[in-house]
Amino acid sequence: MSKTILITGASSGIGKATAMLFQEKGWNVVATMRTPEKEEELTKLENVLVIRLDVLDLPSIKSAISEGVKKFGKIDVLVNNAGYGAYGPIEAAPREKVVRQFNVNVIGLIDVTQAILPHFRENKNGVIINISSVGGKMTFPLGSLYHGTKFAVEGISEALNYEFEQIGCKIKIVEPGAIATDFAGRSFNFNNDESLVEYQDMITKLFTAFEKLLGNASPASLVADVIYTAATDGTNQLRYIAGEDAKTWIANRKQVDDETFIEGIKSQFGL
């Protein structure tokens, strides 16, 4: 019997590339997104259920999981991929944007995880793959909200490793570097207040540096390949790095002390 994967945030980027790869490999795919009525490619593929799931809407989470189980009999893998990046000076971030960043990237991930765990526990089987980021291991300027959520995903996932062992499940963390998706557009949320003049020079330099970083971005399909490995290798490996840039950043972060690393980032951003 074919295995089944449920993916959040499957309308574009990493989520969509992952849905297409698993379908190609013969899996059943529950491709979830906030506006499934807009999806035109995945709906044409065999063994793909395109369905609404908004990580901020609990009934939609429960409904997507139960519809997936109803259609395919069982879910074997969950990919918590839905998320976006809020950047900008913390002083310029309205509280509702702070709350939304953590609700989508952290609370939403926990809600989807909690909703699927009874199914996994009953089957004594299941893999959850949480999409973190190189930004869960190190930080860029003006990214306090985004990095705060990704550091949280790292800690949550590592701790879950212990309890998942008790129910025959595995947890995996995928850490991509810069990816050529619409993250810098649709999934990038920048907060600024131009009256806070002290930060404006840094903001200009950030955008210049980001353009260079995204010039070396890996395709979303590369991350999908890493997710496929994490889902199928049968090992207890916890972390998987996706992208040569991510490997370099994470290795550098491990090798040097805080002051040296921060000075290196500042010089790269021209600060």
Number of C-alpha atoms within 10 A of each C-alpha: 7 11 15 23 26 25 24 28 24 28 24 18 21 28 25 23 19 28 27 21 17 20 19 12 10 13 19 26 28 29 28 29 25 19 14 18 11 10 15 11 10 20 16 11 14 13 18 24 22 24 24 20 27 21 27 18 13 14 11 18 22 17 15 23 22 17 14 25 17 11 14 19 13 20 26 21 24 25 27 25 22 26 25 20 21 25 23 23 21 16 12 16 17 11 11 8 14 15 12 15 23 21 18 20 26 22 18 23 25 17 18 24 17 12 17 20 19 12 18 22 15 11 15 15 18 24 22 25 24 24 26 29 23 24 22 21 17 19 19 16 18 19 17 16 20 27 24 17 25 26 19 17 23 22 12 15 20 16 12 15 16 13 13 20 14 11 17 15 23 25 26 26 24 24 26 27 26 24 24 17 17 12 17 17 10 11 16 15 16 16 17 17 13 10 9 11 9 9 17 15 10 18 17 11 15 19 12 13 15 14 12 10 14 15 12 15 18 20 16 22 19 17 26 23 16 19 26 16 13 24 22 11 9 10 11 13 12 15 18 20 20 24 22 14 19 20 17 12 16 18 11 15 17 12 10 11 10 12 8 13 18 17 12 14 15 13 10 12 18 12 13
